Amino acid sequence: MAGPTTAKRSAPGPSGGPDGADGKGRPPRVDAPAGRLRRPGPRFLLIALCALLLVAGVLWLLYGSSWLRAEHVETTGTDVLTPAEVEAAAKVPIGEPLVSVDTDAVEARLLRALPRIDSVDVGRSWPHGIEMVVIERKPVLLLEKGAKFVEVDADGVRFATVVKAPKGVPLLRLEVDRSPSLKRFGAERLVAEAVRVRGDLPPKVTADLKSMKVVSYDYISLKLSGNRTVVWGSSEAGQAKARALEALMKAAPKAGYFDVSAPSAPATSGS
């Protein structure tokens, strides 16, 4: 039986050449079996190694080296307090890696140890410092405590006891021992009401304010310079009372007594 013809022997294979060749004499490409992963090339391995070394270097720089350590503390914003007092209460771990200093914990320690501090912002100052920006509470009223004075801020917080009264801060007198208001509201609430009245006063009245007296929730009075008295009543309708008081003082500048407890019907007397 005759063999295949020349034409049949030279017929192109599936890849375009004889016997599966690609027409240029090269053998056909054999694909990798499904599911088999290629090995990473040298370039990929080099990049991965560089990245690993970089991360390790940064971690060593931050935690292991002596270059980025907490070495000093800077405090700003103090008025009554001194930077030394604040830094002693902060207990910043000098010598520790700067990145590991817990700034939130430092802030919490300061607020617990120094009630005079209203707020504090603690941050890192690279490469070696910790910065603390302090905002102190400011007294708006004073309560007598024996021969000393308790400072009260604009939020009604009693934050410090001092021997000498700060200049320009009016005295608050609580005379509520026999008042039903004391049982109903409590001393702290009545102090807060007095602070609220203090905040509603016109600027000129605030500048002349010498003392405040709280007899009950509904009876708060002011003593101004020049031996003038203002009956304010409760802390309610503070803005209306402030406007009424300004109008009375303008209409009767020499008066010694002003009553704005009912702001729609204010009264004045004395000269």
MARNULUM-712758 format. One record per residue (C-alpha): x, y, z; residue in three letters. Coordinates in steps of 0.05 Angstrom, whole numbers, plus 5000, padded with zeros to 4 digits. Layout:
MARNULUM-712758
XYZALA...
***
This chain:
MARNULUM-712758
500050005000MET502850684980ALA504951175035GLY502351885043PRO503652354987THR508652924991THR502953424997ALA500053065057LYS506752995091ARG508053745085SER501053975106ALA501254485162PRO499854255231GLY495054595281PRO500055145295SER501255335223GLY507654915208GLY508854195193PRO507753735252ASP505154315295GLY511054785283ALA509655535279ASP512055605208GLY519055845229LYS521755185251GLY520355305325ARG516754765366PRO509854945392PRO509255305460ARG507154855517VAL502855225569ASP504055115642ALA499154635674PRO492954975704ALA493755155777GLY501355205776ARG504055885800LEU510056215771ARG515956335816ARG517157075832PRO522657375791GLY529157675818PRO526458385810ARG520358245853PHE524657925907LEU529358525908LEU523659015916ILE520558605972ALA527258566008LEU528359316002CYS521359446030ALA522558976089LEU529259316104LEU525959996101LEU520459796150VAL525459486197ALA529760106193GLY523960576210VAL521860146269LEU528960136295TRP529560886286LEU523061016324LEU523760496380TYR530860236384GLY535460816368SER537461386415SER535961916363TRP528462006374LEU527761996449ARG523662456495ALA528962926524GLU525363566543HIS518463856556VAL515964546537GLU509764846571THR506065466547THR499565816566GLY500365826642THR498266426683ASP497466256756VAL500765576749LEU508165526733THR511165096677PRO514964716731ALA508464536767GLU505164296703VAL511163886681GLU511763556749ALA504463346746ALA505063116674ALA510362586690LYS512862536619VAL517361916614PRO523962256595ILE528661796558GLY523161366528GLU522061326452PRO518261956432LEU513361556391VAL511361136451SER509661716497VAL502161666511ASP499862386502THR492662226522ASP495061936588ALA499262566601VAL493163006589GLU488962576636ALA494262616691ARG494463376686LEU486863456690LEU486563006751ARG492463326787ALA491164056771LEU483764266773PRO485864966753ARG487164696683ILE480964756640ASP484064406580SER490964196555VAL493763976488ASP499763506491VAL503663356428GLY510363116402ARG515563606377SER520463196336TRP525762976345PRO526363036421HIS520763446452GLY513863426483ILE509664066479GLU503964226527MET499264806514VAL495164966576VAL488765356584ILE487265536656GLU480465656687ARG478866376701LYS474966576764PRO468666976754VAL466266946827LEU469366816895LEU466466446954LEU469166597024GLU471865997062LYS474366237129GLY480166697114ALA480966407044LYS477166456978PHE474565916932VAL474966086858GLU468865926814VAL469365926738ASP464266086684ALA461765366686ASP460365406760GLY466364956777VAL469865086843ARG476964956821PHE481865266871ALA482465566941THR486966166948VAL489266597006VAL488867256969LYS482767456928ALA484467576855PRO483568296835LYS477068486801GLY473367836817VAL466767966854PRO464967606918LEU458967136920LEU455167106986ARG450566506996LEU445466687050GLU440766107039VAL441065737105ASP433765867120ARG431365877048SER426965317021PRO430965386956SER436965046989LEU432964407000LYS429964426931ARG436064616889PHE442264526932GLY448164986941ALA451564786876GLU445364956835ARG444765636869LEU452065786854VAL450765596782ALA444866066780GLU449166636806ALA454466486753VAL448966506700ARG446767196724VAL454067426723ARG454467216650GLY448167596631ASP450468266660LEU451968846612PRO459568976606PRO459169646644LYS455469316702VAL460368746703THR466069246709ALA462669576769ASP460568926803LEU463268836874LYS459168266901SER452967836890MET448267576942LYS443866956935VAL438166916986VAL433966416947SER433066166876TYR428366756862ASP432367296898TYR439367476873ILE441968176883SER448168556862LEU452469066897LYS455769566850LEU461070096860SER458270746888GLY454070356939ASN448870186886ARG444269586892THR440869186837VAL435268686853VAL435668176797TRP430967636822GLY432066946790SER436666796733SER430866736685GLU429867256629ALA436967496638GLY437567856571GLN431068246583ALA433368436653LYS440068676626ALA436569126575ARG431969396629ALA437769546676LEU441569916621GLU435370336607ALA434370496681LEU441670696690MET441271146630LYS434771476653ALA436971546726ALA444571556728PRO444771796800LYS439971276828ALA442370806882GLY437170246876TYR434869866814PHE429769306811ASP429368906747VAL426468266777SER420368396733ALA423768666670PRO417168896640SER416069356700ALA422969566726PRO423670066782ALA428870536811THR429570976871SER434771376911GLY439571896886SER
***
